Amino acid sequence: MKEITRKRFLSQSGKGIAGAALGGVVLSGVTPSRVLGANDRVVLGLIGAGGRGKVDAKGLAEQENVEFKYVCDVNDLRGHDFIKDMKEKQGYAPKRVIEMRDIFDDKDVDGVLIATPEHWHALASIWACQAGKDVYVEKCPTLTIHEGRKMVEAVRKYKRILQIGTQNRSGAYGYSAREYIQSGKLGKVVMVKCYNTLNGGPWSPKPDQPAPKTLDWDRWLGPAPYVPFNPGRCSSGARGRGWQQHWNYCGGQLADDGSHVLDLARLAIGDPGQPKSVFCAGGRIAYKDERETPDVQSIIYDYGDFAMTMDCTECIPYNKKSNNEVRYGDKFPYWPQNSTRIEIYGTKRMMYLGRHGGGWQVYEEDGKVVDFDYGYKPDKVHEKNFIDCIRSRKDPNGVVEQGHLSACVVHLANISLRVGNKQLYFDAEKERFTNNEEANKLLKLAYREKFRIPERV
Ligand SMILES: NC(=O)c1ccc[n+]([C@@H]2O[C@H](COP(=O)([O-])OP(=O)(O)OC[C@H]3O[C@@H](n4cnc5c(N)ncnc54)[C@H](O)[C@@H]3O)[C@@H](O)[C@H]2O)c1
């Protein structure tokens, strides 16, 4: 490997890189609810104190002068440990609430972290924007394409900072890959192949039953249609998920881990707009059970001057995500069996690119590596970038417009699958399909009355 290349990229890939340096744009005419100075206290509320919410919240709380005033969860078993930790750290306990609007109503609060299941992300984000709060919302940021459009409108209308939890947008390696590709050294990019080949298992339904007293089931369902409580939809204990198997709450594994891979691929190739068409094969193939979301998806996106594919599974035990040596050190994954790799094929060379700090390597024939950049797990940079942007009013790295486009790639493929594995043509301007009315019906959900996203946000 050429030392000169290592040096060339070293300056851009330092472990402590300031996230805001990765391309933030100053928002003009911004009127935050409180005008914060560079070191002013930032007051946050956590909404959704499950597995990820606590990890993100801990990372945000580690930033200088950041406090959590609220923890909101509809499951009374969740969040108490974080409240205890925060009491020790900040000298007072965050208030535990069950209704997120209590947080939005508090003028002291600058921002919220939304780590609920996906069916709540858009509505909670829009309510927060309307209340003048900044938002860190976990991926996949939306359940439908319509939700994403409304989220973009709300962020811009209310001049909010909204960071999407696609933390690879704060990893320097994605940007150095993009710079490398734009320099023409791969030749013309003709094909991008994405992978999210994870393991899974069979799923069995459970009988409907009364919701436990510790769970506010109506609030958990929120915008989704009312159905009786079922532990197969929402595990009611202190740990675990059930919602990823149901279209009304999640876009399956493609929306979960797959959305990170698709987002990083889009970033590296220069954030293209919408594809012209999509085709998704697959379904429940390995496990023929009653789960709604697929365990195999093989997708082709036509972008006109290049093609992109995505293979997403929940039934492959032998491919693995990058290990900690890769995530935190100067190591590359074993690419052929890396679960979450991206292969970018140019007319001269090809690049392997990996999330979880995978970095990238460029190959010529006979396995010769000619250029590379290491990666480091970017979660902390992403969290810092959110807090920095609350203070600076610059757009964050996980900016809403790109988050919406990356989420669309997920939704387009799922819709193609759900209408019977059909190739669908998409009008990017109208954000509608041109050849399938059944598919158009899946662009938007029929929400319950009190949880409807308004047409005019
Ligand atoms: N960025 C990443 O790398 C990453 C990693 C893991 C998970 N995630 C994302 O984080 C989100 C949460 O995932 P998780 O694994 O923590 O799920 P989880 O089921 O463990 O937690 C979700 C929590 O939200 C609560 N909740 C549901 N409705 C609510 C409401 N209306 N108000 C308040 N709380 C509500 C639930 O009771 C639960 O405690 C998902 O979108 C997931 O995709 C992101």
The ligand as a MOL file (V3000), in Angstrom:
LIG
                    3D

  0  0  0     0  0            999 V3000
M  V30 BEGIN CTAB
M  V30 COUNTS 44 48 0 0 0
M  V30 BEGIN ATOM
M  V30 1 N -28.3350 4.2960 14.6720 0
M  V30 2 C -28.1650 3.0490 15.0360 0
M  V30 3 O -27.0980 2.4710 14.8260 0
M  V30 4 C -29.2930 2.3080 15.7060 0
M  V30 5 C -29.0470 1.1400 16.4190 0
M  V30 6 C -30.1350 0.5040 17.0240 0
M  V30 7 C -31.4200 1.0150 16.8860 0
M  V30 8 N -31.6250 2.1520 16.1640 0 CHG=1
M  V30 9 C -32.9800 2.7210 15.9830 0
M  V30 10 O -33.4220 3.2450 17.2300 0
M  V30 11 C -34.8450 3.1540 17.3170 0
M  V30 12 C -35.2380 2.4300 18.6080 0
M  V30 13 O -34.7360 1.1170 18.5570 0
M  V30 14 P -34.5800 0.2280 19.8980 0
M  V30 15 O -33.7790 -0.9460 19.5240 0
M  V30 16 O -34.1120 1.1080 20.9920 0 CHG=-1
M  V30 17 O -36.1000 -0.2070 20.1300 0
M  V30 18 P -36.8230 -0.5320 21.5180 0
M  V30 19 O -38.1010 -1.2080 21.1970 0
M  V30 20 O -35.8530 -1.1910 22.4450 0
M  V30 21 O -37.1190 0.9190 22.1240 0
M  V30 22 C -38.1480 1.7500 21.6680 0
M  V30 23 C -38.7480 2.4240 22.8950 0
M  V30 24 O -39.7070 3.4040 22.4680 0
M  V30 25 C -40.7900 3.3550 23.3900 0
M  V30 26 N -41.9620 3.9940 22.7890 0
M  V30 27 C -42.8220 3.5200 21.8610 0
M  V30 28 N -43.7630 4.4420 21.5730 0
M  V30 29 C -43.4810 5.5250 22.3320 0
M  V30 30 C -44.0940 6.8010 22.4840 0
M  V30 31 N -45.1910 7.1390 21.8050 0
M  V30 32 N -43.5580 7.6870 23.3770 0
M  V30 33 C -42.4640 7.3380 24.1090 0
M  V30 34 N -41.8430 6.1380 24.0050 0
M  V30 35 C -42.3440 5.2510 23.1210 0
M  V30 36 C -40.9590 1.8750 23.6770 0
M  V30 37 O -41.7200 1.6220 24.8260 0
M  V30 38 C -39.5010 1.4500 23.7960 0
M  V30 39 O -39.0290 1.5550 25.1160 0
M  V30 40 C -35.2920 2.4160 16.0670 0
M  V30 41 O -35.7080 3.3340 15.1070 0
M  V30 42 C -34.0420 1.7070 15.5990 0
M  V30 43 O -34.0130 1.4680 14.2110 0
M  V30 44 C -30.5810 2.8050 15.5920 0
M  V30 END ATOM
M  V30 BEGIN BOND
M  V30 1 1 1 2
M  V30 2 2 2 3
M  V30 3 1 2 4
M  V30 4 1 4 5
M  V30 5 2 4 44
M  V30 6 2 5 6
M  V30 7 1 6 7
M  V30 8 2 7 8
M  V30 9 1 8 9
M  V30 10 1 8 44
M  V30 11 1 9 10
M  V30 12 1 9 42
M  V30 13 1 10 11
M  V30 14 1 11 12
M  V30 15 1 11 40
M  V30 16 1 12 13
M  V30 17 1 13 14
M  V30 18 2 14 15
M  V30 19 1 14 16
M  V30 20 1 14 17
M  V30 21 1 17 18
M  V30 22 2 18 19
M  V30 23 1 18 20
M  V30 24 1 18 21
M  V30 25 1 21 22
M  V30 26 1 22 23
M  V30 27 1 23 24
M  V30 28 1 23 38
M  V30 29 1 24 25
M  V30 30 1 25 26
M  V30 31 1 25 36
M  V30 32 1 26 27
M  V30 33 1 26 35
M  V30 34 2 27 28
M  V30 35 1 28 29
M  V30 36 1 29 30
M  V30 37 2 29 35
M  V30 38 1 30 31
M  V30 39 2 30 32
M  V30 40 1 32 33
M  V30 41 2 33 34
M  V30 42 1 34 35
M  V30 43 1 36 37
M  V30 44 1 36 38
M  V30 45 1 38 39
M  V30 46 1 40 41
M  V30 47 1 40 42
M  V30 48 1 42 43
M  V30 END BOND
M  V30 END CTAB
M  END
